[in-house]
Structure formats: C-alpha cells, structure tokens
Amino acid sequence: MRISDRVFVSGYSLGDWGRWRLERADLNPLFMDDILSPSTLTLQRERTLFVITLVISCLIWLVCVVTIFPVIGLAIGGFVMWFLHGLLIGRIKSEAVKLDANQTPGLSQVFSELCSRLNLARVPDLYLMQSGGILNAFATRFCARDFVVLYSDILEAYGADSGEIKFLLGHEIGHIRSKHIQKTVLLLPGLFLPLLGSAYNRACESSCDRYGAFASQDTAASVRAMMILSGGKQAGRNLLAEGFSNQHHTSRGFFVSFHELLSSYPTMSKRVSDLLDLQKGQKTAKPPRNPFAYFFGIFVPGARFGAIGILICFYVFFITLSSVALPLVERVKHKAEIEAKKAQEELDLRRGDEKTESPEPATSPK
C-alpha cells in the first residue's frame, strides 16, 4: 500500500519526528489513526513482560549477591560470553564489508534516513556479509557501539532502495532503539525461565516488525519482505500472503502450539498475519493454543542464546546450586559425625560399666 505524492502534515508539532509524518494521499489508516506512531511502536505486551521478567531477574540477582559464591560463576560466564561476542565483532569487522557513502551511497543514505525517522541519534555501523544463501540480518552491540549486519542474499533479494529493505533495516534499528541488547544483560536470569523468556523475546520481535513497517511507510512491502523470508527470493514474491496468514489461524494443534511456545521468534505465518492486520487497520487476532503445550513448555528453558549460552546457564545454575547445597550437606554430615561420636562414646561407657560390674571368673587350682 504505497503512499502517494500529496503531502499531509499531521496535527503534531514538527519537532524531531514531525517531518516523518509528511505523508501523502492514499493515506494508510494505520498511520493516519496513529496505530503506528513513534509512541505506539512498542507493543504493550512487550512492556508488561519486561516488567515481569525484570522483577524476577532482580530477585535472582539479589540472591546471587547475598550468597556471594554464585557471583564468581556469573562473572566467569559473563566474561566467556563477552569474549565470544568480541570474536564475532572481530569477524564482522575483518570479513564483512562496511557500507558507507563511498561503498553504497544509496543504501547508506536510506539507512541514515531510517535512523532519523526512528529517532536514533547515532547511526550504527552497517555491514554486508556473505552467508551462503541465508536470508537474514541482525543487530548487535559491543563496547557501546551498535552494529547492523545484512546478509548479501537478502540485499540481492530486496534491492538497495526498496520498501522491503527499509522494513528489514527498520526492524533491526528497532532492536537498537528499544535497547533490547542492553536489557538482555539485566534480564538474563528471567530470560532462561520456561515460557516467560521466550514470550518476552517474541514480543520484542513483534514490536520490531512494527518498527519496520513504520520505517518503510509501506505495509504491502513489509508483507512482501516477510513472504520472501518465508518462501525464498524467487517464489516468495509470488506467494499469497493471505493464504500463508490463514495457516496461523487454522493450524492450531499441539505440536504447532508447542513450537510457538518454545520459539523465541513469532512464527512466520503469525508475523505475516500481524502485518496484514496492520495493513487493514484492524486489531491483531490471537487464535488459541493447545492447552497441553503449556504444560510441557514448563520443562523447557526459555533462552535463545544458543548452545554455548545454555551451557553457561547450566554452569551458573550448577555453581549456584552447589553454593547452596554443599554447605547444607556439610552441616548435615558434621551433625551426623557428632551424633555418631556421641553414640560411640555412650556405647564405650556402657561396655566399661558392664566390665566393672561383672565379677572376674574364678580360676581352678592346679
């Protein structure tokens, strides 16, 4: 749904973001009615889950500080993750191509405009990386510097000045604008909790899809971008978004529901469905899940930090458990030793008393 040429200035004052609302005729109702505006891009669900996760995480951090010993394990785990992340940044800086005004003038200008539209003061470093056909992009942060990395195939599939690439870049800028990466450190304990951690991550991704739609100002292109991610560079453009969206509403069995609960990303069919609802200006539908999926989901950690992150989580959990359990075991063992010693002393006393009380056996004369 492309916005045409007649300029419209909203009733908001033209301050930092007023110029972004210079919209044109064929005004999309979702922008006109402020369903998508800088103040409504983040979903309320994300805000609610953030507060819940924050409270739980703070309680866990407090326990770690009080018990002292787990802090050592957390420090070691944190250093390992920081070091591995530094290796990733080193690979990006040395293997990927930094896109600036000299390398790709058009894309660099688009990226800067999107950062301005989303009120991101400092433009992140933009890199292009070859990834063997993977259609993706990601945002990250290291040592107070933000990075956005595009995989080469996704740029070739979308084009450097398309609504699709604007959606994708807007999505990644949304992560940086919302400080999702910094929040992860604070929320780390809560993110490993079953159901809660994955739910919060899914809400963050859904919010960033809204950032992408607002950045592109083209909901049809946003839907098309998701269809290409789902169906591939060639076929994805020709697939019917409505049909794919219907899968989210009709396929609601146990395994689909279980997959949704375990995933840290909304399913692709849900994301397309949500974007279509935005395009139509209607409320996002929430089809029910199989209730048994919630029961089994309780037993699966909610992290999305990969195998290394999960190993570090179990290491920290083991250290924390050991710091609490070992002193208890030592106390029980010490108490048992004291009780055993007392019992032995009482037994020795009884034997001594029996010896003194019993007469010596008479000896027959030779």
Secondary structure by P-SEA (a helix, b strand, c coil): cccccbbbbccccccccccccccccccccccccccccccccccaaaaaaaaaaaaaaaaaaaaaaaaccaaaaaaaaaaaaaaaaaaaaaaaaccbbbbcccccaaaaaaaaaaaaaaccccccbbbbbbccccccccccccccbbbbbbbaaaaaacccccaaaaaaaaaaaaaaaaaaaaaaaaacccccccaaaaaaaaaaaaaaaaaaaaaaccaaaaaaaaaaaaccccccccccaaaaaaaaaccccaaaaaaaaacccccaaaaaaaaaaaaacccbbbbbccaaaaaaacccccccccaaaaaaaaaaaaaaaaaacaaaaaaaaaaaaaaaaaaaaaaaaaaaaaaaaccccccccc
